[in-house]
Amino acid sequence: MMDFLRDAGWGSADVKALPGDASTRHYFRVASDGRHAMLMDQPQHAETPAAHAAATPEERHALGYNAVARLAGADCTRFVAISDFLRSRGLSTPKIYSADCADGFVLMEDFGERLYADILNTGKKDESELYKAAVEALARLHADSAPAEISPQIALYPYDETAMLAEIALLTDWYFPLALNRKATTEETSEHRELWRKLLMLVKGADAKFVHRDYHAQNLLWLPDRSGAARVGVIDFQDAVAGSSAYDLVSLLEDARRDVSPELAEATINHYLSIMRDQGTAIVEDEMRAAFAIMAAQRNAKIVGIFSRLWLRDDKPRYIGYLPRVWGYLRHDLEHPALADLRNWYKRVLPQAAREGRIEGVAA
């Protein structure tokens, strides 16, 4: 890491580590002679998404979960390319000062400490202004269809059925052992998968847009000195895909780490719809709201599984505390008429405590 900084002209920099989260990446703040930057250290491994681009579902399963779910894994080349792509569309992402993707180091612009999550926790900024700005940035991005490539030789993979079914399988794979103290049966796993396959058919074929995939308060920063969509600093975008325009709205408004009131969520959705209409982007509200419910349920089912795995496999118990909120969102999503069969299945298979994210013997 120090060799990389020296080669980038930051050899005398002061380097301070930042707290980690759920990923394998590590971040550092670096300062030298009045300059400030952020350093990302992404441990490298043999698997690279370049091998996944043309793979069939069977080939992707053979390559591993990252290939199946269309995750960037350790490929920081995608991070650099997506950062450049989003800036070209008028959004604010960190400028890349230097990168050594063979070793997984990226030196980039530091947006400071005005994280949405932190600002909202202080109560010093109007929630509605921040959320309106966030969907204004999305609407700017959604004015065009998702490109096939974000740069030469780097595809924007479709967020397809194979990826989404693999994600929802995390619920039966990891939440069942946590909540029920047993593995899901083969029949339960198959029923869950088929119910989801039918739902995903309802959103298949819609005009694909760029999907950040984790567009929420922990990954957005407020940059008030900039204007328009550029006021929203966007980070953690390396797993971006092409999919439903509703997905990033879901990430923003059904945030696993903070409560978003139904009133704020509805006002934000209406603001997004208004901008989309004003800029001439075709959108059918009923179809969008149905897609929102399906994508929200899919995302929340995935998160239930991921947070369970983070505890059971990775010894990160704090994520269990988020499960009641995520299940609250999921129960709300399941109230949409399109999800009635799946709602009834969860009621039949999971006891009420499990559908509320309450784990026996574990304090949230």
VENNORZI-V279785 format. One record per pair of residues at least 24 apart in sequence whose ideal C-beta (glycine too) atoms are under 7 Angstrom apart, sorted by the first residue. I is the first residue (numbers start at 1). J is the second residue. If there is no record, write none. Layout:
BEGIN
i;j
I;J
I;J
END
This chain:
BEGIN
i;j
1;41
1;105
4;100
4;103
4;105
5;30
8;97
8;98
8;107
10;37
10;107
22;310
29;110
36;110
37;97
37;107
37;108
37;109
37;110
38;94
38;108
38;110
39;105
39;107
40;106
40;108
41;104
41;105
42;74
42;76
42;104
43;74
43;104
44;74
44;103
44;104
45;74
47;73
48;75
49;73
49;75
49;78
53;155
53;157
57;162
60;162
65;166
68;162
68;163
68;166
69;163
69;166
69;167
70;157
70;159
70;163
70;241
71;239
72;238
72;239
74;104
76;101
76;104
76;106
77;101
77;154
78;154
78;238
79;106
79;238
80;106
81;150
81;151
81;154
82;150
82;237
82;238
82;240
84;151
85;150
85;151
86;234
86;237
89;140
89;141
90;140
90;229
90;230
91;137
91;140
91;141
91;229
91;230
91;234
92;223
92;226
92;230
92;232
92;233
92;234
93;234
93;237
94;235
111;221
111;223
111;233
114;221
114;222
115;218
115;221
116;217
116;220
116;221
116;222
117;217
117;218
117;257
117;258
119;222
120;217
120;258
127;264
128;264
128;267
130;222
131;252
131;264
131;268
132;268
132;271
133;231
133;232
134;220
134;232
134;252
135;249
135;268
135;271
135;272
136;229
136;275
137;229
137;232
138;248
138;249
138;272
139;272
139;275
139;276
139;279
140;229
141;209
141;210
142;209
142;245
142;276
142;281
143;279
143;281
145;207
145;208
145;209
146;208
146;209
146;210
146;242
156;240
156;241
156;242
157;241
157;242
158;208
158;241
158;242
158;243
159;211
159;241
159;242
159;243
161;197
161;200
164;200
164;298
165;193
165;196
165;197
167;302
168;196
168;298
168;301
168;302
169;193
170;302
170;305
170;306
170;309
171;301
171;304
171;305
173;305
174;305
174;308
174;309
174;312
175;304
175;305
175;308
177;312
178;308
178;312
178;359
179;350
179;354
179;359
180;354
188;349
191;345
192;345
195;341
195;342
195;345
199;294
199;338
199;339
199;342
202;290
202;294
202;338
203;244
203;291
203;294
206;244
206;291
208;242
208;243
209;245
210;240
210;242
211;240
211;241
211;242
211;243
211;247
211;248
212;237
212;240
212;248
213;239
213;240
213;241
214;251
215;248
215;251
215;252
216;251
216;252
216;255
217;255
217;257
217;258
218;257
244;291
244;295
246;288
246;291
246;292
246;295
247;295
249;292
250;292
250;295
250;296
250;299
251;299
254;296
254;300
254;329
256;303
256;322
256;325
256;326
257;322
259;325
290;336
290;338
293;333
293;336
293;338
293;339
294;338
294;339
296;329
296;333
297;330
297;333
297;334
297;339
300;326
300;329
300;330
300;333
301;330
320;359
320;362
320;364
321;364
323;357
323;364
324;356
324;357
324;358
324;364
326;357
327;355
327;356
327;357
331;355
END
